[in-house]
Amino acid sequence: MLGPDAIHFTGDTEADRLLARDPLALLIGFALDQQVTVQQAFAGPL
């Protein structure tokens, strides 16, 4: 099953295509949109 060609989130065509094909880019984009610090976004047990 194929996913969408673009996720219309940024208004920038190339950026929207990247979000659709790279799950990590989507995760980081959501974290940045929420203004979460990198330390908070990727915190895990030691």
N, CA and C atoms as an extended XYZ file, in Angstrom:
138
Properties=species:S:1:pos:R:3:atomname:S:1:resname:S:1:resid:I:1 pbc="F F F"
N         0.841       -1.179        0.000 N   MET     1
C         0.000        0.000        0.000 CA  MET     1
C         0.888        1.245        0.000 C   MET     1
N         0.627        2.132       -0.901 N   LEU     2
C         1.399        3.366       -1.014 CA  LEU     2
C         0.763        4.474       -0.190 C   LEU     2
N         1.607        5.342        0.326 N   GLY     3
C         1.130        6.488        1.087 CA  GLY     3
C         0.854        7.659        0.162 C   GLY     3
N         0.507        8.793        0.733 N   PRO     4
C         0.224        9.983       -0.076 CA  PRO     4
C         1.501       10.545       -0.699 C   PRO     4
N         1.338       11.279       -1.785 N   ASP     5
C         2.478       11.936       -2.434 CA  ASP     5
C         2.989       13.107       -1.609 C   ASP     5
N         2.091       13.757       -0.893 N   ALA     6
C         2.469       14.911       -0.072 CA  ALA     6
C         1.505       15.020        1.101 C   ALA     6
N         2.005       15.548        2.186 N   ILE     7
C         1.170       15.890        3.336 CA  ILE     7
C         1.134       17.412        3.366 C   ILE     7
N        -0.018       17.982        3.116 N   HIS     8
C        -0.139       19.437        2.971 CA  HIS     8
C        -0.147       20.087        4.352 C   HIS     8
N         1.060       20.373        4.837 N   PHE     9
C         1.245       20.863        6.199 CA  PHE     9
C         1.985       22.195        6.224 C   PHE     9
N         2.926       22.382        5.297 N   THR    10
C         3.798       23.556        5.355 CA  THR    10
C         3.433       24.652        4.362 C   THR    10
N         2.781       24.287        3.281 N   GLY    11
C         2.536       25.253        2.220 CA  GLY    11
C         3.662       25.295        1.197 C   GLY    11
N         4.746       24.573        1.466 N   ASP    12
C         5.890       24.462        0.553 CA  ASP    12
C         5.823       23.074       -0.086 C   ASP    12
N         5.690       23.014       -1.403 N   THR    13
C         5.484       21.752       -2.106 CA  THR    13
C         6.576       20.733       -1.820 C   THR    13
N         7.822       21.133       -1.912 N   GLU    14
C         8.928       20.191       -1.689 CA  GLU    14
C         8.967       19.717       -0.238 C   GLU    14
N         8.733       20.612        0.697 N   ALA    15
C         8.713       20.226        2.114 CA  ALA    15
C         7.558       19.264        2.392 C   ALA    15
N         6.404       19.507        1.798 N   ASP    16
C         5.261       18.615        1.985 CA  ASP    16
C         5.543       17.222        1.426 C   ASP    16
N         6.249       17.145        0.316 N   ARG    17
C         6.626       15.839       -0.245 CA  ARG    17
C         7.596       15.107        0.680 C   ARG    17
N         8.551       15.842        1.251 N   LEU    18
C         9.502       15.239        2.185 CA  LEU    18
C         8.774       14.665        3.395 C   LEU    18
N         7.817       15.396        3.933 N   LEU    19
C         7.065       14.913        5.087 CA  LEU    19
C         6.319       13.621        4.776 C   LEU    19
N         5.848       13.470        3.541 N   ALA    20
C         5.110       12.271        3.157 CA  ALA    20
C         6.019       11.062        3.000 C   ALA    20
N         7.268       11.268        2.596 N   ARG    21
C         8.130       10.114        2.318 CA  ARG    21
C         9.122        9.794        3.430 C   ARG    21
N         9.278       10.689        4.406 N   ASP    22
C        10.260       10.466        5.470 CA  ASP    22
C         9.593       10.623        6.837 C   ASP    22
N         9.286        9.503        7.508 N   PRO    23
C         8.594        9.580        8.801 CA  PRO    23
C         9.362       10.379        9.856 C   PRO    23
N        10.690       10.320        9.847 N   LEU    24
C        11.470       11.078       10.824 CA  LEU    24
C        11.311       12.580       10.591 C   LEU    24
N        11.273       12.994        9.334 N   ALA    25
C        11.058       14.413        9.027 CA  ALA    25
C         9.696       14.868        9.545 C   ALA    25
N         8.699       14.006        9.423 N   LEU    26
C         7.366       14.338        9.926 CA  LEU    26
C         7.386       14.475       11.447 C   LEU    26
N         8.027       13.547       12.134 N   LEU    27
C         8.127       13.606       13.593 CA  LEU    27
C         8.845       14.876       14.051 C   LEU    27
N         9.969       15.172       13.419 N   ILE    28
C        10.724       16.375       13.782 CA  ILE    28
C         9.910       17.631       13.458 C   ILE    28
N         9.214       17.620       12.335 N   GLY    29
C         8.367       18.762       11.974 CA  GLY    29
C         7.277       19.013       12.998 C   GLY    29
N         6.637       17.945       13.476 N   PHE    30
C         5.613       18.111       14.511 CA  PHE    30
C         6.224       18.653       15.796 C   PHE    30
N         7.379       18.136       16.180 N   ALA    31
C         8.041       18.598       17.408 CA  ALA    31
C         8.407       20.077       17.297 C   ALA    31
N         8.946       20.483       16.153 N   LEU    32
C         9.323       21.885       15.972 CA  LEU    32
C         8.096       22.790       15.912 C   LEU    32
N         7.023       22.298       15.303 N   ASP    33
C         5.803       23.089       15.224 CA  ASP    33
C         5.240       23.354       16.617 C   ASP    33
N         5.407       22.405       17.514 N   GLN    34
C         4.932       22.557       18.890 CA  GLN    34
C         5.947       23.290       19.763 C   GLN    34
N         7.078       23.649       19.191 N   GLN    35
C         8.168       24.332       19.879 CA  GLN    35
C         8.660       23.530       21.081 C   GLN    35
N         8.798       22.226       20.862 N   VAL    36
C         9.339       21.326       21.873 CA  VAL    36
C        10.853       21.308       21.698 C   VAL    36
N        11.589       21.374       22.792 N   THR    37
C        13.044       21.322       22.683 CA  THR    37
C        13.477       19.930       22.235 C   THR    37
N        14.625       19.847       21.616 N   VAL    38
C        15.154       18.555       21.168 CA  VAL    38
C        15.308       17.617       22.353 C   VAL    38
N        15.751       18.136       23.479 N   GLN    39
C        15.942       17.307       24.666 CA  GLN    39
C        14.616       16.700       25.127 C   GLN    39
N        13.551       17.470       25.088 N   GLN    40
C        12.243       16.953       25.485 CA  GLN    40
C        11.703       15.972       24.452 C   GLN    40
N        11.862       16.286       23.178 N   ALA    41
C        11.294       15.464       22.119 CA  ALA    41
C        11.906       14.075       22.077 C   ALA    41
N        13.198       13.964       22.359 N   PHE    42
C        13.876       12.685       22.238 CA  PHE    42
C        14.337       12.141       23.583 C   PHE    42
N        13.709       12.592       24.669 N   ALA    43
C        14.066       12.085       25.999 CA  ALA    43
C        13.616       10.633       26.112 C   ALA    43
N        14.434        9.850       26.738 N   GLY    44
C        14.106        8.447       26.960 CA  GLY    44
C        14.803        7.954       28.204 C   GLY    44
N        14.451        6.762       28.608 N   PRO    45
C        15.098        6.217       29.803 CA  PRO    45
C        16.585        5.976       29.559 C   PRO    45
N        17.369        6.170       30.581 N   LEU    46
C        18.814        5.952       30.482 CA  LEU    46
C        19.170        4.529       30.796 C   LEU    46
